Amino acid sequence: MLSLNLLPPSNVTLSKPSSRHRINASLLDRNRAQSLRNPGHGFPLESPICRISESRSDFGRFLVHPFSRLPSQKLGAATGAPQESSPDGEIGSPKPGMNKKLAVVFGLWYFQNIVFNIYNKKVLNIFPYPWLLASFQLFCGSVWMLMLWSSKLQPCPKIDKSFIIALLGPALFHTVGHISACVSFSKVAVSFTHVIKSAEPVFTVMFSSLIGDSYPLKVWLSILPIVFGCSLAAVTEVSFNFGGLWGAMISNVGFVLRNVYSKKSLHRFKEVNGLNLYGWITILSLFYLFPVAVFVEGSQWVAGYHKAIASIGNPSTFYLWVLISGIFYHLYNQSSYEALDDISPLTFSVGNTMKRVVVIIASVLVFRNPVRPLNALGSAIAIFGTFLYSQATAKKPKIEGAEKKD
C-alpha cells in the first residue's frame, strides 16, 4: 500500500483531449463543411459529390446541343430524374399528355391529307386545270396565314429584305414541286402519284452527294428497294401516263432542291419557326405560280368552268370541292409542322411513310381504281424502302450535331 502511494503521478491523463486538439478538430469540421458547400475548395470531395459534379458537366453539354429541348432537359439534369433517349439519340424527358397530343396531331395530319387528296382529285376529274387549282391552294394558304398573324394566334416573324432574298430560291423550288404534283394528280391515279413520290429519298441522296454530303453504305442500300418498287409499280399501273409519271418525278426533284437550298440559304434565320417559314414560302410561291398559270392555261378556264358545272349539275358543289381542296392543302401541311415540333425526325419519317400507305388505301377505296397484284407488290416494296431509308438516316444528323457542339 505504501509503495502504491509513493508512485509518481501517471501520464494517462494526457490521453484526455487538450484544448489545442479540440480547436484543431473544430477547424477540421468547419473546413469539411465548407468544402461540401463549395466543391473544388478545401479537402477533396468524396465520391457522391464527384458524381454531382459530373452531372453538372453533362447538364452544360445538354444546353449546347442544337436539337435539345431545353425546358425538359434542364429539369431532368437538375433533379436527377430519368430521361428518355429516342431512337435517333435525342434526349428528353416525357411530358404529361404528350401521347394524347401526338395522337390528335397525327390523326388530324392523316385525316386532312386524305381529305385533300380525295377532293383535289375530284376537282381535277371534272376541271383538269392543275395550274389554276394549285394557285388557288396557295392562295388559301396565304390568306390562312395572314389571318393567323393578324389575329395574333400565330406570332408574326420580324422579317427584312435579306430574309425575303434568302427565301426566293426555296419558294421557287416549292412552287415547282407543288405544281408538278398537281399535274401528276390530274393525269394518273392518286395512288400511283404517291408511289412515285415515295422515291423522294433517292433524289435526296443523289443531290446531297453532289454538294459534298456523304452517306454510309446502308443508306445507299436502302434506296434500292425504292427504285425497284417504283419501277415495278410503274410498269404495272393501269392508269399509267408519262405526263403523270414525269410530274411526280419533277415534284420529287423540286421538293428535294427546296430542302437542300433551304439548308444553305436559311440557316441564319433560326428565329423563324417552321410554320411561319412555310407561310412565307406559300405567299411567295403564289406570286411565282399564278402569272405562269394565266399564261399556260388561262385561255381555257372559262370553257372548262362551264363544262365542269354542266357535268356536276350544281355550281355550289363544285365551289365546295375547290374550297375544301384549298383549305385542307394548307391544314395538312400545318399539322405536319406541328407534329415535327414535338417528335424526333425518325418518328416523323415513319409517320410520313405510313401516311402514304393510308392515303393510297383511302384513294383506292374511294375512286375504286383497279390494282393489279404486281402493282400492289411494287407499291409495298417502294414504301418499305422509304421506311428503311428513314431508319438508316435518322441517327446521322443528330450524332454529327452533338459531336460538333461537344
C-alpha positions in Angstrom: 0.0 0.0 0.0 2.9 2.4 0.8 4.6 1.6 -2.4 1.4 2.5 -4.3 1.2 5.8 -2.6 4.8 6.7 -3.4 4.4 6.2 -7.2 4.7 9.4 -9.3 1.6 10.7 -11.0 0.7 8.8 -14.1 0.7 10.3 -17.6 -2.5 8.5 -18.5 -4.4 11.7 -18.0 -2.6 13.1 -21.2 -4.9 11.0 -23.3 -7.7 13.4 -22.5 -8.1 15.8 -25.4 -6.4 19.1 -24.9 -7.8 22.5 -25.8 -5.4 22.6 -28.8 -6.7 19.3 -30.1 -10.3 20.4 -29.7 -9.6 23.6 -31.7 -8.0 21.6 -34.5 -10.9 19.2 -34.6 -13.4 22.1 -34.8 -11.3 23.6 -37.6 -11.4 20.3 -39.4 -15.1 20.0 -39.2 -15.5 23.6 -40.3 -13.3 23.1 -43.4 -15.1 19.9 -44.3 -18.5 21.6 -44.1 -17.2 24.5 -46.2 -15.9 22.0 -48.8 -19.3 20.4 -49.1 -20.9 23.8 -49.8 -18.2 24.9 -52.3 -16.9 22.0 -54.4 -13.4 22.5 -55.5 -12.2 24.2 -52.3 -10.8 22.7 -49.2 -10.5 19.0 -48.8 -11.0 16.5 -51.7 -14.6 15.6 -52.2 -16.0 12.2 -51.6 -17.4 10.1 -54.4 -21.1 11.2 -54.1 -20.1 14.8 -54.6 -17.9 13.9 -57.5 -20.9 12.3 -59.2 -22.9 15.6 -58.7 -20.0 17.4 -60.4 -20.1 15.1 -63.4 -23.8 15.5 -63.8 -23.4 19.3 -63.9 -20.9 18.9 -66.7 -23.4 16.8 -68.6 -26.0 19.5 -68.0 -23.8 22.0 -69.7 -23.4 19.7 -72.6 -27.2 19.3 -73.0 -27.6 23.1 -73.1 -25.5 23.5 -76.2 -26.9 20.5 -78.1 -28.5 22.0 -81.2 -31.6 19.8 -81.2 -32.2 19.8 -77.4 -35.5 20.6 -75.8 -34.2 23.0 -73.2 -37.0 23.1 -70.7 -37.3 19.3 -70.2 -33.5 18.8 -70.2 -32.9 21.4 -67.6 -35.5 19.9 -65.3 -34.1 16.3 -65.8 -30.5 17.3 -65.3 -31.1 19.4 -62.3 -33.4 17.0 -60.4 -31.7 13.8 -61.5 -34.9 12.5 -62.9 -34.5 9.7 -65.5 -34.5 10.9 -69.1 -35.7 9.1 -72.2 -33.5 8.6 -75.2 -35.3 8.4 -78.5 -34.0 6.1 -81.3 -32.2 8.9 -83.0 -30.2 9.9 -80.0 -32.4 12.8 -78.9 -32.7 13.1 -75.2 -35.8 14.5 -73.5 -38.0 13.7 -70.5 -41.6 12.7 -71.2 -44.2 15.4 -71.0 -47.6 14.9 -69.4 -50.3 14.4 -72.0 -47.8 14.3 -74.9 -49.0 10.9 -76.2 -52.6 12.2 -76.4 -51.4 15.4 -78.1 -49.4 13.5 -80.7 -52.3 11.1 -81.3 -54.5 14.1 -82.1 -51.9 15.8 -84.3 -51.2 12.6 -86.2 -54.9 11.9 -86.6 -55.5 15.4 -88.0 -52.5 15.1 -90.2 -53.7 11.9 -91.8 -57.3 12.9 -92.0 -56.6 16.3 -93.6 -54.2 14.7 -96.1 -56.8 12.1 -97.1 -59.5 14.8 -97.5 -57.2 17.0 -99.6 -56.2 14.1 -101.9 -59.8 13.0 -102.4 -61.2 16.4 -103.2 -58.2 17.5 -105.1 -58.7 14.6 -107.4 -62.5 15.1 -107.6 -62.0 18.7 -108.8 -59.3 17.6 -111.4 -61.6 14.9 -112.8 -64.1 17.5 -113.9 -61.9 20.5 -114.2 -58.5 19.3 -115.5 -56.6 22.6 -115.0 -54.0 21.9 -112.3 -52.2 25.3 -112.7 -55.3 27.2 -111.6 -56.2 24.7 -108.8 -52.6 24.8 -107.4 -52.6 28.6 -107.5 -55.9 28.6 -105.5 -54.5 26.2 -102.9 -51.5 28.6 -102.4 -54.0 31.5 -102.2 -55.9 29.7 -99.4 -52.7 29.1 -97.5 -51.6 32.7 -97.9 -55.0 34.0 -96.6 -54.9 31.5 -93.7 -51.5 32.6 -92.5 -52.4 36.3 -92.8 -55.5 35.6 -90.7 -53.3 33.8 -88.1 -50.8 36.7 -88.0 -53.4 39.5 -87.8 -55.4 37.8 -85.0 -52.2 37.1 -83.0 -53.0 33.4 -83.0 -49.6 32.8 -84.6 -46.7 35.3 -83.8 -45.7 37.1 -86.9 -42.0 37.0 -87.5 -39.9 40.1 -88.0 -38.5 39.9 -91.5 -36.3 42.1 -93.6 -35.0 42.3 -97.1 -32.3 39.7 -96.6 -34.9 37.1 -95.4 -37.0 37.6 -98.5 -34.0 37.3 -100.7 -32.9 34.1 -99.0 -36.4 32.7 -99.3 -36.7 33.3 -103.1 -34.9 30.1 -104.0 -36.7 27.7 -101.6 -40.1 29.3 -102.6 -39.3 28.7 -106.3 -38.5 25.0 -105.8 -41.6 24.7 -103.6 -43.6 26.1 -106.5 -42.1 23.6 -108.9 -42.8 20.7 -106.5 -46.4 21.7 -105.9 -47.5 22.3 -109.4 -45.7 19.2 -110.7 -47.6 17.1 -108.1 -50.9 18.7 -109.2 -50.2 17.9 -112.8 -49.5 14.3 -111.9 -52.7 14.1 -109.9 -54.6 15.3 -113.0 -53.3 12.6 -115.2 -53.0 9.4 -113.1 -54.5 7.8 -110.1 -53.7 9.3 -106.7 -52.2 6.0 -105.5 -49.7 6.0 -108.4 -48.6 9.5 -107.8 -47.9 8.8 -104.1 -46.0 5.6 -105.0 -43.7 7.6 -107.3 -43.4 10.4 -104.7 -42.2 7.8 -102.2 -39.0 7.8 -104.3 -38.0 11.3 -102.9 -35.2 9.8 -100.7 -33.5 8.6 -103.9 -33.2 12.2 -105.1 -32.3 13.4 -101.7 -29.2 11.1 -101.6 -28.2 11.9 -105.1 -28.4 15.7 -104.8 -26.9 15.8 -101.3 -24.0 13.7 -102.6 -23.4 16.2 -105.4 -22.9 19.0 -102.9 -20.5 17.1 -100.7 -22.6 15.1 -98.2 -21.6 11.5 -97.6 -23.8 8.6 -96.7 -23.0 5.2 -95.3 -23.5 2.0 -97.3 -26.7 1.1 -95.5 -28.3 4.3 -96.8 -27.4 3.5 -100.4 -28.7 0.0 -100.0 -32.0 1.3 -98.5 -32.8 3.2 -101.8 -32.5 0.1 -103.9 -35.9 -1.3 -102.9 -37.4 2.1 -103.6 -36.1 2.2 -107.1 -37.2 -1.4 -107.7 -40.6 -1.0 -106.2 -41.4 2.3 -108.1 -40.3 0.7 -111.3 -42.5 -2.4 -110.8 -45.5 -0.2 -109.8 -45.0 2.0 -112.9 -44.9 -0.8 -115.5 -48.0 -2.5 -114.0 -50.1 0.7 -113.4 -53.4 0.5 -115.1 -53.7 4.3 -115.4 -50.1 4.8 -116.5 -49.4 8.1 -118.2 -46.0 9.6 -119.0 -47.2 13.0 -118.0 -48.3 11.8 -114.6 -45.0 9.9 -114.1 -42.8 12.9 -115.0 -45.0 15.2 -112.9 -44.4 13.1 -109.8 -40.7 12.8 -110.6 -40.3 16.5 -111.1 -42.2 17.1 -107.9 -39.7 15.0 -106.0 -36.8 17.0 -107.6 -38.5 20.3 -106.7 -39.1 19.4 -103.0 -35.6 17.9 -102.6 -34.0 21.0 -104.0 -36.2 23.1 -101.7 -34.9 21.3 -98.7 -31.3 21.4 -99.8 -31.4 25.0 -100.8 -33.2 26.0 -97.5 -30.4 24.4 -95.5 -27.9 26.6 -97.4 -29.7 29.9 -97.5 -31.9 30.0 -94.4 -29.6 28.8 -91.7 -29.1 32.4 -90.5 -32.8 32.8 -89.7 -33.3 30.3 -86.9 -35.7 32.7 -85.0 -38.4 32.0 -87.7 -40.2 28.8 -86.7 -41.3 26.1 -89.2 -44.9 27.2 -89.6 -44.0 30.9 -90.2 -41.4 29.8 -92.7 -43.9 27.7 -94.6 -46.3 30.6 -94.6 -43.9 32.9 -96.3 -42.9 30.2 -98.7 -46.6 29.8 -99.6 -47.0 33.5 -100.2 -44.0 33.8 -102.4 -45.0 30.7 -104.3 -48.3 32.2 -105.1 -46.6 35.2 -106.7 -44.4 32.8 -108.7 -47.2 30.4 -109.9 -50.3 32.5 -110.7 -48.8 34.6 -113.6 -47.4 31.4 -115.2 -50.8 29.7 -114.7 -52.5 32.5 -116.6 -50.0 32.1 -119.4 -50.2 28.3 -119.6 -53.9 27.6 -119.3 -55.7 30.9 -118.7 -57.5 30.9 -122.0 -59.2 27.6 -121.2 -60.6 28.4 -117.8 -63.9 29.9 -118.8 -64.8 27.0 -121.2 -63.5 24.5 -118.6 -65.6 26.1 -115.9 -68.9 25.8 -117.9 -68.1 22.2 -118.8 -67.4 21.3 -115.1 -70.7 22.9 -114.0 -72.6 21.0 -116.7 -71.0 17.7 -115.6 -71.7 18.1 -111.9 -75.0 19.9 -112.2 -74.7 22.0 -109.1 -72.3 25.0 -109.1 -72.2 25.1 -105.2 -70.9 21.6 -105.1 -68.1 22.5 -107.4 -67.2 25.6 -105.3 -67.3 23.5 -102.2 -64.9 20.9 -103.6 -62.5 23.5 -104.8 -62.6 25.3 -101.4 -62.1 22.1 -99.4 -59.1 21.2 -101.6 -57.5 24.6 -100.9 -58.2 24.7 -97.2 -57.1 21.2 -96.4 -53.9 21.5 -98.5 -52.7 24.1 -96.1 -54.1 22.4 -93.0 -52.3 19.1 -93.5 -49.1 20.9 -94.1 -49.6 22.9 -90.9 -50.3 19.7 -89.0 -47.2 18.2 -90.3 -45.1 21.1 -89.0 -46.8 20.9 -85.6 -46.0 17.2 -85.5 -42.4 17.8 -86.3 -42.1 20.3 -83.5 -43.0 17.6 -80.9 -41.3 14.4 -82.2 -38.0 13.3 -83.4 -37.2 13.2 -87.2 -37.2 9.4 -87.1 -40.7 9.2 -85.8 -41.8 11.9 -88.3 -40.3 9.9 -91.2 -42.0 6.7 -90.1 -45.3 8.6 -89.7 -44.9 10.2 -93.1 -44.3 6.7 -94.7 -47.4 5.3 -93.0 -49.4 8.4 -94.2 -48.7 7.5 -97.8 -50.0 4.0 -97.1 -53.2 5.4 -95.6 -53.7 7.8 -98.4 -53.1 5.2 -101.1 -55.6 2.8 -99.5 -58.2 5.5 -99.0 -57.9 6.7 -102.6 -58.3 3.2 -103.9 -61.4 2.7 -101.8 -63.0 6.0 -102.8 -62.2 6.0 -106.5 -62.2 2.2 -106.9 -59.1 2.2 -109.0 -58.2 -1.3 -110.3 -55.0 -2.6 -108.7 -53.0 -5.5 -110.1 -51.2 -7.8 -107.8 -47.7 -6.8 -109.1 -48.7 -3.2 -108.9 -49.6 -3.6 -105.2 -46.4 -5.5 -104.6 -44.3 -2.8 -106.2 -46.0 -0.1 -104.2 -45.4 -2.1 -101.0 -41.7 -2.6 -101.8 -41.2 1.1 -102.6 -42.9 2.3 -99.4 -41.0 -0.3 -97.3 -37.8 1.1 -98.9 -38.7 4.6 -97.6 -39.1 3.1 -94.2 -35.6 1.6 -94.4 -34.2 4.9 -95.6 -35.7 6.7 -92.6 -34.2 4.2 -90.2 -30.8 4.4 -91.9 -30.6 8.2 -91.9 -32.3 9.4 -88.8 -29.3 8.9 -86.5 -26.8 10.6 -88.8 -27.7 14.4 -88.3 -28.3 14.1 -84.6 -25.0 12.4 -83.8 -23.0 14.8 -86.0 -24.7 17.8 -84.5 -23.8 16.7 -81.0 -20.2 16.0 -81.9 -19.7 19.4 -83.5 -21.1 21.1 -80.4 -19.3 19.0 -77.9 
